[in-house]
Structure formats: structure tokens, C-alpha cells
């Protein structure tokens, strides 16, 4: 424990070795066989769990639910008083603080930086609002967050909040009814690509001559990566000028390249940025999500989302690049002299706001189908939900007879 015993990183067991695993923490529990029913990368059943968590599956009459999952409302948002050291303005951190301040939960399961490496995530249990300050900011790497469910229960915590990425949240929801907690609030952050912390340091080395002084990195919706440095400097690098070609082909694992849930559709509230046009993007998904947002009161400023540009051209270009990459990272055939011009144009004429988010979700769907067809074709039938095929169909990707999910079976007890 640190910070007056409010942040606890309990010891956890070693992981069980599995294929297509992001080490969400379930394999480190006392019942590692739960992975068979809880893993997003085995046979996910989004319609059934969405209906249980949100009260209904995706509504065909609301087209954006095909992209983003069930939601009550979507907003652009920022804190009126941004949190120092937080990613964006710190909405996720502040929601968790308010849950602890009001006594709505006994503990928050989230990530803190490792003492020896601020980019390396360490799963922690936070039991006082002041402890959330230690968890601000972005980490990069695999972290077995759900391994803390057992220590939380053993410590007597009955009402908890979990701040997690999609593969962690899917497993949590799949197991939720057998965990024995009185109440679980789920604050989700979007995720489409993760990597090891060591790989992430390789990326930082390529971005700066002084990577050790980088304190902040964010992929922004204006097609730039923002870096901040310990001395107060900042730097924005256009996406098209990132050194992607210098990264190893397996920089992102196959799990991340075949993830079907960028927007964390099983969270109560998703706090991201893709449609925020410079602010954060909130997807309030159910009644618990409304409770979470209401905790902020007038501390949060909200507005309607915008949408501009057309996504079809960029998505088709992405599909072509992924196909040409032959299983590695997407390649870019654009000559170097043209990159600065296109980098200048994209924030002005490319997809923005909701259209940018839709484009990113379609890109992830395309990537999933192409990589599984190449490396694990037999898994397409079990890993790819029907709504993913609807997303890629406009780009000429249609399922073969052995690629569609099997007909829905009678629901099994959870």
C-alpha cells in the first residue's frame, strides 16, 4: 500500500500460457479455466451480454450503434478544471474519485505506474479518492487487472468500480454474475492496439532524441500524436510522419490486430476521444452510466458531437495497405515529399468527429477479417460477430460459408 494505505498492489499469481491472450488477469485467478467462457478471443457473444448489461442489444434503427454499441447518448466533454498530469482533462480519474468520495464504491480497480517505469502499468486497488492521483495518465503494456477481483473480495469490498480496456471488460462482464459483488460500476476506455512496455519504449526512442524525458503521449483526432516533455516542451507529429515502417512486424500482437471492440461496448460509460474533435468523447450506455456522469455535476462541460468529411476513401486505403503488409503492420506507399502536404490536409478535409470514429471502427473490422483469414482462418467463425461483417461489407469483404457465426444456441448459465 502507498498514499496512506489507499493504493494497494497485491501480489498476483503467474499467468497460464495461452494463445491469443492479452493477460486480462482471469488466468491468474483461482479458477483459470474461466478463460474458456470469459475470453473475448475465443467465442464472444456480444448480443447476449449487451442485452443483459444495457437492457437491449444494438438497435438497427440507430445506425451508429452498429459502430459503437448500445448507448443512450454521446457527448463531447471536458472538465472545467483539468486534472494536472491526467490524460486529456481527467474525466475518468474524476469519476473514480467521486465514486470514492461519495461512498458509492469501496474500491476502484485500475492501473498505476510501476515505480521503476512510469509507462509500465501495475494493477492496483484504490480505496480513497486521494489515491486516484497516482493513477492519472496513460500506461502502455499488458496488465492483469482482473487478477485483483479476488483480493478485492477477500478484503471485504462489496461495491467496486473497474476502469478497464475492452478485453478486460468483456471478461469481467462474462463472469460478473458469479463474482459475488453487490455492485460493479464499469468505466471503459477505448483500445484498439496495445503492445509490450518494452516495445513501447522502442517507439518512444524513434520519436525523440530524448525519450526518457517524454511524460505524455496521445493520439489525437486531428491526425497528430502529441508529445509532452519534462521541461514543458510539447511536440505534435502528423500520423503520416510516424516511423511505423521502422517498427517490427509483430509490434502489435495478433490479439490487438483482431480485436472487434474498439469502443468498449460493455462498459457503463466509455470515456475516449475519437469523436471529440479536441475534447473527450463520452458514450453513456445505460442507467449506471448516467449515474457516473451525474457525479461530475457542473465540473464537466458537455456539447453535441460534430461530424464532417467522408471515411470511405481512407478506409479503402487502409484495407489495401493491410493486405499488402502480408501480416505485418500496414505499409504506406506515399512518397516522403507528399506526406507533409497530406498531413496538413487530413485535419481539414479528412473524416472528423463521429465520421473519424466510424472510420477507425471500420478499419479495425477490416484488420480483424484480413489477419484472421491469413493466420487463423478457422477462428473467423467463432471470433467475428455478425455486426463486424456488416461493417466490412461495403469494402468488398464478405463471409465465406464457413466464416459466419454458428446459429445462436440456447443461452448457457453464466
C-alpha positions in Angstrom: 0.0 0.0 0.0 1.0 3.6 -0.6 -0.6 7.1 -0.1 -1.8 6.4 3.5 -2.7 2.8 2.6 -5.1 3.9 -0.2 -3.4 2.3 -3.2 -2.7 -1.4 -2.9 -0.9 -3.6 -5.5 -1.5 -7.1 -4.1 0.7 -10.0 -5.2 -0.8 -12.0 -8.0 -0.2 -15.4 -9.5 1.7 -16.1 -12.7 -0.3 -16.3 -15.9 -1.4 -19.5 -17.6 0.2 -19.7 -21.0 -2.5 -19.4 -23.7 -2.7 -18.4 -27.4 -4.3 -15.1 -28.4 -4.1 -13.8 -24.8 -3.9 -10.2 -23.5 -3.4 -11.3 -19.9 -6.6 -9.7 -18.6 -5.9 -11.5 -15.3 -8.5 -14.3 -15.4 -5.9 -17.0 -16.0 -4.1 -15.8 -12.8 -7.2 -16.4 -10.6 -8.0 -19.5 -8.5 -10.2 -20.6 -11.5 -8.1 -20.2 -14.6 -10.5 -22.4 -16.5 -12.9 -19.5 -16.6 -10.9 -18.2 -19.5 -12.8 -20.7 -21.7 -16.1 -18.8 -21.1 -14.8 -15.3 -20.5 -12.2 -14.6 -23.2 -13.1 -12.2 -25.9 -10.7 -14.1 -28.3 -12.4 -17.5 -28.0 -16.2 -17.2 -28.8 -17.5 -13.8 -27.8 -21.3 -13.3 -27.5 -21.8 -9.6 -27.7 -25.6 -9.6 -28.4 -26.4 -11.7 -25.3 -24.1 -9.7 -22.9 -25.1 -6.3 -24.3 -28.8 -7.2 -23.7 -28.0 -8.2 -20.1 -25.8 -5.2 -19.3 -27.7 -2.5 -21.2 -31.2 -3.9 -21.3 -31.1 -4.4 -25.0 -28.8 -5.3 -27.9 -27.8 -2.9 -30.7 -30.8 -1.2 -32.3 -30.8 -1.4 -36.1 -32.9 1.8 -36.2 -29.9 3.7 -34.7 -27.1 3.2 -37.3 -24.3 4.4 -35.0 -24.9 1.5 -32.7 -23.6 -0.8 -35.4 -20.3 1.0 -35.0 -20.2 1.9 -31.3 -22.6 -0.5 -29.5 -25.6 0.4 -27.4 -25.7 3.9 -25.9 -28.2 6.3 -24.5 -26.4 9.4 -25.6 -23.0 10.5 -26.9 -21.3 13.8 -25.9 -18.2 15.9 -26.3 -16.9 16.8 -22.9 -14.1 18.2 -20.8 -13.6 19.0 -17.1 -13.9 22.7 -16.3 -10.8 22.3 -14.1 -8.5 19.8 -15.9 -6.6 17.4 -13.6 -2.8 18.0 -13.6 -1.0 15.0 -15.1 -4.1 13.4 -16.4 -4.7 12.2 -20.0 -6.9 14.9 -21.7 -8.7 16.7 -18.8 -9.0 13.7 -16.5 -12.7 12.7 -16.7 -12.0 9.1 -16.0 -10.0 9.9 -12.9 -12.5 12.3 -11.6 -15.4 9.9 -12.0 -13.5 7.4 -9.9 -12.6 10.0 -7.3 -16.3 10.9 -7.0 -17.3 7.3 -6.6 -14.9 7.0 -3.6 -15.8 10.4 -2.2 -19.5 9.7 -2.1 -19.1 6.2 -0.8 -20.7 4.7 -3.9 -17.9 2.1 -4.0 -15.4 0.7 -1.6 -12.6 0.3 -4.1 -11.6 1.1 -7.6 -9.6 -1.4 -9.7 -7.3 0.4 -12.1 -3.7 1.0 -13.2 -0.8 2.9 -11.6 2.7 3.4 -13.0 5.4 0.9 -11.9 7.9 2.5 -9.5 10.8 1.9 -12.0 9.0 2.8 -15.2 6.2 5.3 -15.5 4.9 3.7 -18.7 4.6 0.2 -17.3 1.1 -0.5 -15.9 0.6 -2.0 -12.5 -2.9 -3.2 -11.4 -3.9 -1.6 -8.1 -6.9 -1.3 -5.7 -7.6 2.3 -4.7 -9.7 2.8 -1.6 -9.6 6.5 -1.1 -10.2 9.4 -3.6 -6.7 10.9 -3.0 -5.1 7.7 -4.2 -6.5 8.2 -7.7 -3.9 11.0 -8.3 -1.3 8.2 -8.5 -3.2 6.6 -11.4 -3.5 9.6 -13.8 -2.1 9.4 -17.3 -1.7 6.7 -19.9 0.3 3.4 -19.5 1.2 1.0 -22.3 1.6 -2.7 -21.8 -0.3 -5.8 -20.7 -1.7 -5.7 -17.2 -3.7 -8.4 -15.4 -6.3 -6.1 -13.9 -8.9 -8.8 -13.3 -6.5 -10.7 -11.1 -7.4 -8.1 -8.4 -11.1 -9.3 -8.2 -10.2 -12.0 -5.7 -8.1 -9.7 -3.5 -10.8 -7.1 -3.6 -13.4 -9.7 -2.5 -11.1 -11.1 0.2 -10.6 -7.6 1.6 -14.3 -7.3 2.1 -15.1 -4.8 -0.7 -18.7 -5.3 -1.9 -19.2 -2.4 -4.2 -16.4 -1.8 -6.7 -15.6 0.2 -9.9 -13.4 -1.1 -12.6 -11.5 1.1 -15.1 -10.6 -1.2 -18.0 -9.9 -1.7 -21.7 -12.3 -3.8 -23.8 -10.7 -7.3 -23.4 -10.7 -6.8 -19.6 -14.3 -5.5 -19.6 -15.6 -8.4 -21.8 -14.1 -11.0 -19.4 -15.5 -9.0 -16.4 -19.0 -9.0 -17.8 -18.9 -12.6 -18.8 -18.0 -13.5 -15.2 -19.9 -10.7 -13.4 -22.9 -12.7 -12.2 -20.7 -15.3 -10.4 -18.3 -12.9 -8.7 -20.5 -12.1 -5.7 -20.1 -8.3 -5.6 -23.1 -6.2 -4.6 -22.5 -3.7 -7.4 -19.9 -3.1 -10.1 -19.5 0.2 -12.0 -17.5 -0.1 -15.2 -15.7 2.9 -16.7 -14.4 1.8 -20.1 -11.6 3.4 -22.1 -11.3 2.6 -25.9 -8.5 0.5 -27.1 -7.5 -0.9 -30.5 -3.8 -1.5 -30.2 -1.7 -2.5 -27.2 1.9 -3.7 -27.1 4.5 -4.6 -24.5 6.0 -1.9 -22.5 9.4 -2.8 -23.9 8.1 -2.4 -27.5 6.5 1.0 -26.5 9.9 2.2 -25.4 11.3 1.3 -28.8 8.5 3.5 -30.3 9.5 6.4 -28.0 13.1 6.0 -29.0 12.1 6.6 -32.6 10.0 9.7 -31.8 12.6 11.7 -29.9 16.3 12.1 -29.2 15.5 12.3 -25.5 12.8 9.7 -25.0 13.4 9.5 -21.2 12.1 13.0 -20.9 8.7 12.2 -22.5 5.9 12.4 -19.9 2.8 12.3 -22.1 1.8 10.7 -25.4 -1.6 10.9 -27.1 -3.0 10.0 -30.5 -5.3 13.0 -31.3 -8.3 13.2 -33.5 -6.6 15.9 -35.6 -4.3 13.2 -37.1 -1.3 14.1 -34.8 0.5 12.4 -32.0 1.1 14.8 -29.1 4.3 14.5 -27.0 5.0 16.5 -23.8 8.3 16.6 -22.2 9.5 17.1 -18.6 10.8 20.6 -19.3 7.4 21.8 -20.5 8.0 21.4 -24.2 5.4 19.8 -26.5 5.6 18.4 -30.0 2.9 17.3 -32.4 3.8 14.7 -35.1 1.4 14.0 -38.0 0.3 10.4 -38.2 1.7 10.1 -41.7 5.2 11.1 -40.4 5.3 8.5 -37.7 8.1 5.9 -38.1 5.7 3.0 -38.5 7.9 1.3 -41.1 10.8 1.1 -38.6 8.7 -1.0 -36.1 8.9 -4.8 -36.1 6.0 -6.6 -37.9 4.8 -8.1 -34.6 4.9 -4.8 -32.7 1.2 -5.1 -32.1 0.1 -8.7 -31.2 -2.4 -10.6 -33.2 -5.0 -10.2 -30.4 -4.9 -6.4 -30.9 -5.0 -6.7 -34.7 -8.1 -8.9 -34.4 -10.0 -7.0 -31.7 -13.7 -6.4 -32.5 -14.4 -4.0 -29.7 -12.6 -0.6 -30.1 -15.3 1.3 -28.2 -15.6 -0.9 -25.1 -19.3 -1.6 -25.7 -19.9 -3.4 -22.4 -18.8 -0.5 -20.2 -21.4 1.6 -18.4 -19.7 4.7 -19.7 -17.0 4.8 -22.3 -14.5 7.8 -22.0 -12.5 8.2 -25.1 -11.5 10.9 -27.6 -12.0 9.7 -31.2 -15.2 11.7 -31.9 -14.4 14.6 -29.5 -12.7 16.9 -32.0 -10.1 18.0 -29.4 -12.1 17.1 -26.3 -13.2 13.9 -24.8 -15.9 11.6 -26.2 -18.4 10.1 -23.8 -20.7 7.2 -24.6 -23.3 7.0 -21.8 -24.6 3.4 -22.3 -27.1 2.7 -19.5 -28.6 3.9 -16.3 -25.3 3.3 -14.3 -23.5 5.3 -16.9 -25.9 8.2 -16.3 -25.2 7.9 -12.6 -21.4 8.1 -13.3 -21.7 11.2 -15.4 -24.1 12.8 -12.9 -21.4 12.5 -10.2 -19.5 15.2 -12.0 -22.3 17.8 -11.8 -21.1 21.2 -13.1 -17.5 20.1 -13.0 -17.9 18.8 -16.6 -18.7 20.9 -19.7 -20.6 19.0 -22.4 -21.6 19.7 -26.0 -23.1 17.9 -29.0 -20.8 15.9 -31.3 -20.0 17.0 -34.8 -19.3 15.0 -37.9 -17.6 16.0 -41.2 -15.7 14.6 -44.1 -16.0 11.1 -45.7 -14.4 8.0 -44.3 -14.7 5.6 -47.3 -11.5 6.7 -49.1 -9.3 6.4 -46.0 -10.8 3.1 -45.1 -10.3 1.7 -48.6 -6.7 2.9 -48.5 -6.2 1.2 -45.1 -7.6 -2.1 -46.4 -5.2 -2.0 -49.3 -2.2 -1.3 -47.0 -3.1 -4.1 -44.6 -3.5 -6.5 -47.5 -0.1 -5.5 -48.9 1.6 -5.8 -45.5 1.2 -9.6 -45.6 0.5 -10.0 -41.9 2.7 -7.2 -40.5 2.0 -3.5 -39.9 0.2 -1.6 -42.6 2.6 -0.2 -45.2 2.3 3.2 -46.7 3.3 3.8 -50.4 3.1 7.5 -50.3 6.4 9.3 -51.3 8.1 11.2 -48.4 7.8 14.6 -50.2 4.0 14.2 -50.2 3.5 13.3 -46.6 3.7 16.8 -45.1 1.1 18.1 -47.6 -1.3 15.2 -46.9 -0.6 15.6 -43.2 -1.7 19.2 -43.4 -4.8 18.4 -45.5 -6.2 15.5 -43.4 -7.3 17.5 -40.4 -9.0 19.9 -42.7 -10.7 17.6 -45.3 -10.5 14.1 -43.8 -13.1 12.5 -41.6 -13.7 14.4 -38.4 -15.8 13.9 -35.3 -18.1 11.0 -35.5 -17.0 10.2 -39.0 -13.4 9.9 -37.8 -14.6 7.4 -35.1 -16.7 5.5 -37.6 -13.6 5.2 -39.9 -11.5 3.9 -37.1 -14.0 1.3 -36.1 -14.3 0.1 -39.8 -10.5 0.0 -40.1 -10.4 -2.3 -37.0 -13.1 -4.5 -38.5 -11.2 -4.8 -41.8 -8.0 -5.6 -40.0 -9.7 -8.3 -37.9 -11.0 -10.1 -41.0 -7.8 -9.9 -43.0 -5.5 -11.0 -40.2 -7.7 -13.9 -39.1 -8.1 -15.1 -42.7 -4.3 -15.1 -43.1 -3.3 -16.6 -39.8 -6.2 -18.3 -38.1 -9.0 -18.9 -40.7 -10.8 -21.4 -38.5 -11.3 -18.8 -35.8 -13.3 -16.5 -38.0 -16.5 -18.3 -37.3 -16.1 -18.1 -33.5 -14.3 -14.8 -33.1 -16.0 -12.4 -35.5 -19.6 -11.3 -34.6 -22.1 -10.7 -37.3 -22.0 -6.9 -36.9 -18.4 -6.9 -37.9 -19.3 -8.5 -41.3 -21.9 -5.7 -41.8 -19.1 -3.1 -41.2 -16.7 -4.6 -43.8 -19.3 -5.5 -46.5 -19.2 -2.0 -48.1 -15.5 -2.6 -48.8 -15.9 -5.9 -50.6 -15.2 -8.2 -47.7 -18.0 -10.8 -47.4 -18.0 -14.0 -45.3 -17.5 -17.4 -46.9 -19.8 -20.3 -46.0 -17.5 -21.4 -43.1 -16.9 -17.9 -41.7 -20.2 -16.8 -40.4 -21.0 -17.4 -36.7 -22.9 -20.5 -36.0 -26.7 -20.1 -35.3 -27.4 -18.8 -31.8 -27.7 -21.6 -29.3 -29.8 -21.7 -26.2 -28.2 -19.3 -23.7 -26.0 -21.0 -21.2 -25.9 -20.0 -17.5 -23.3 -17.5 -16.6 
